[in-house]
Amino acid sequence: MKKYKYITQIISAGALLVCSANAADFPANPATRSGENLVFQEEFSNSALNEQIWSPFYLPHWTPDPSLSEADYEISNGVMKLMLNSDAQNWSPADGTVKISNISSYNRKGWHRFHPTAPTYDHPINDFGSTTGLWKYGYFEMRAKLNNTGGGGHQAWWLVGDQTDDLDFDGKDMERNGEIDILETFFNAPTTWAKGVHPWEDSQLQYGYSYDLGNTQPVDIQEEFHVYAMEWTPSGINFYFDNILVRTMSAAHSPSYPMGMLIGIYGDSGSGASNDIWPKKLEIDYVRIFQDPDGYPEPTSEYVRLKNRWTNEYLNTESVESDLNVAIGQIQPNWWSAQWEKITTDNGYFILRNRNTGKELNIENLSGLIENTDLPDTYWSIQWKGVAIDGYTRLENRWKTDQVIHVEDQQGLAQYGSVPSTHWSSQWVLEQVIE
């Protein structure tokens, strides 16, 4: 995962697990789910890692020596132990002193840039898992016991998008790199479980994170095995702990492309320097993935709502003095006036056509206000590009590329201009309308 953007504020996140040394391991679930097919199953029943389905190297294209990214592990009695020992070395110069022991279901050169300045290295890297290690939607489940040594580091189980072809890292080919963190815990905050979505360069995804286990019984996740799970569909994402639903996220958080899986333990990462207690280990009983045999139909609606980060209000055509203008305000979810059909054009641009008026968002008259008028689809004044910023989206105009939609002056109407990218007034969530 992209550690350069992680911060240690989760240590004081508030809602924590209550540890109880008397609690017992949560039992393994059956390898079946009603109405679903088991499409991936790893029970670690052999003494060696199945390298047909797992790569034991962590993003080897980001290190000058791939052997530094090779996992240290042992498998016995049906449990895999991913380990960091005292002789673990820094895996990549771009990642400072971080040590890593990780397995992945997928890899390709350039996949999952972990740091914005990380250089690629010119040693041969074969694609891995392109046909077997990618999934789009499903129920993901792992039974695990977490590290109990304290000190600096974390363990994680997460999914990363497969990205598009011909990666060149110029910002055009990174849209499919959203991340779902199913499990992430830091060694010095053992009672906190982080889970959620990082959009990274995917301008269509909404950032969202949670750091608690919801309304569950006291447990000790460092001394006991527990079951962590995530259900991912086009309509949203649900997180489960010991079969109890603890977190729900909307369709705006749900990636719509295949994703590869990573599981790892990391030293000197996320919560300070490692201590001298070795080995540090993440114990995994099993990993399973289930899918609906009937598939996962995408939402029939192609409409979105545009919610401003600063005001938490929506663009709409419900209450404006002029038919030309676009309001910003509170809405009812079923208002067509706040729903915009997203129509792809070319080169990553799209048109936003109001469902109520049938007219497009545009800056054709250069009035300083966003207008909603009927114009030909070929006009660049009605074409927009979503640019990811801090988990939100800036909407840049194709005609005037330095102009973005914003509500800086709080006029009750949508504006456009060259507002700094850090201003929340110019950052939006594109909420998909589910019908």
Secondary structure, 3 states (H helix, E strand, C coil): CCHHHCCHHHHHCCCCCCCCCCCCCCCCCCCCECCEEEEEEECCCCCCCCCCCCECECCHHHCCCHHHHECEEEEECCEEEEEECCCCCCCCHHHCCCEEEEEECCECCCCCCCCCCCCCCCCCCCCECCCCCEECCEEEEEEEECCCCCCCEEEEEEEEECCCCCCCCCCCCCCCCCEEEEEEEECCEEEEEEEEEECCCCCCCCCEEECCCCCCCCCCCCCCCEEEEEEEECCEEEEEECCEEEEEECHHHCCCCCEEEEEEEEECCCCCCCCCCCCEEEEEEEEEEEECCCCCCCCCCCEEEEEECCCCCEEECCCCCCCCECEEECCCCCCHHHCEEEEECCCCCEEEEECCCCCEEECCCCCCECEEECCCCCCHHHEEEEEEECCEEEEEECCCCCCEEECCCCCCECEEECCCCCCHHHCEEEEECCC
